[in-house]
């Protein structure tokens, strides 16, 4: 289920780090943590699977919609002139949870950015977005990168595959099926062979900095492209709500029709 959230700037700050996705992810976790007990209880009582912790963390978010900011490339900053900006967030919950989610985010006040640059915001509105009609074959375009990674014995860091790599589609289908099977243990397990990916455009490599300005800072690289996906309709519903990528809760794998 997707939500559109409107933010108003509450101070005169205009500068936002280009790699702001990490700070959005941290803010969402903070909001959920504030309601940790109540939200976990809500999920349990509504019967959303046997593992509330996994459902609780299955979310994704879009890029910020802030008009046409001025880019300070050498400083890695956006200068935002818009007073009101928006963000879409999706959660792997049913329609019954929509009012609960809206209540968590309404009137939140927060600072988005690092200790050097950032903007104070207040949530001005939260809207539940209608879900599309899902069919077995759907066409999508990626708004944020789709990440598929592997671990190689001689390399300490993950290797992020290009979508041109022959293993990309194989491992992507494996990841999607594993996500479904882990979070829906009462449903019939799905196999990777039931998920068919067809890339239908040129591929652009794109990356984001995760945990910037910390000892754990790292660059995660994914792929942007248009594609069609053939799978059971409930798989489409899941990726619409959880993102299609690894690391979806840190700003990867947001897609649109």
ZIZIBEL-V310528 format. One record per helix or strand of 3 or more residues. SS is the DSSP state (2 for helix, 1 for strand). FROM is the first residue (numbers start at 1). TO is the last residue. If there is no record, write none. Layout:
# ZIZIBEL-V310528
SS & FROM & TO
SS & FROM & TO
This chain:
# ZIZIBEL-V310528
1 & 2 & 9
1 & 15 & 17
2 & 21 & 34
2 & 36 & 46
2 & 52 & 57
1 & 59 & 61
1 & 70 & 72
2 & 73 & 75
1 & 77 & 79
1 & 84 & 91
2 & 95 & 105
1 & 109 & 113
1 & 118 & 129
1 & 137 & 142
2 & 167 & 183
2 & 192 & 194
1 & 196 & 199
1 & 204 & 210
1 & 218 & 224
1 & 226 & 230
2 & 233 & 242
2 & 248 & 250
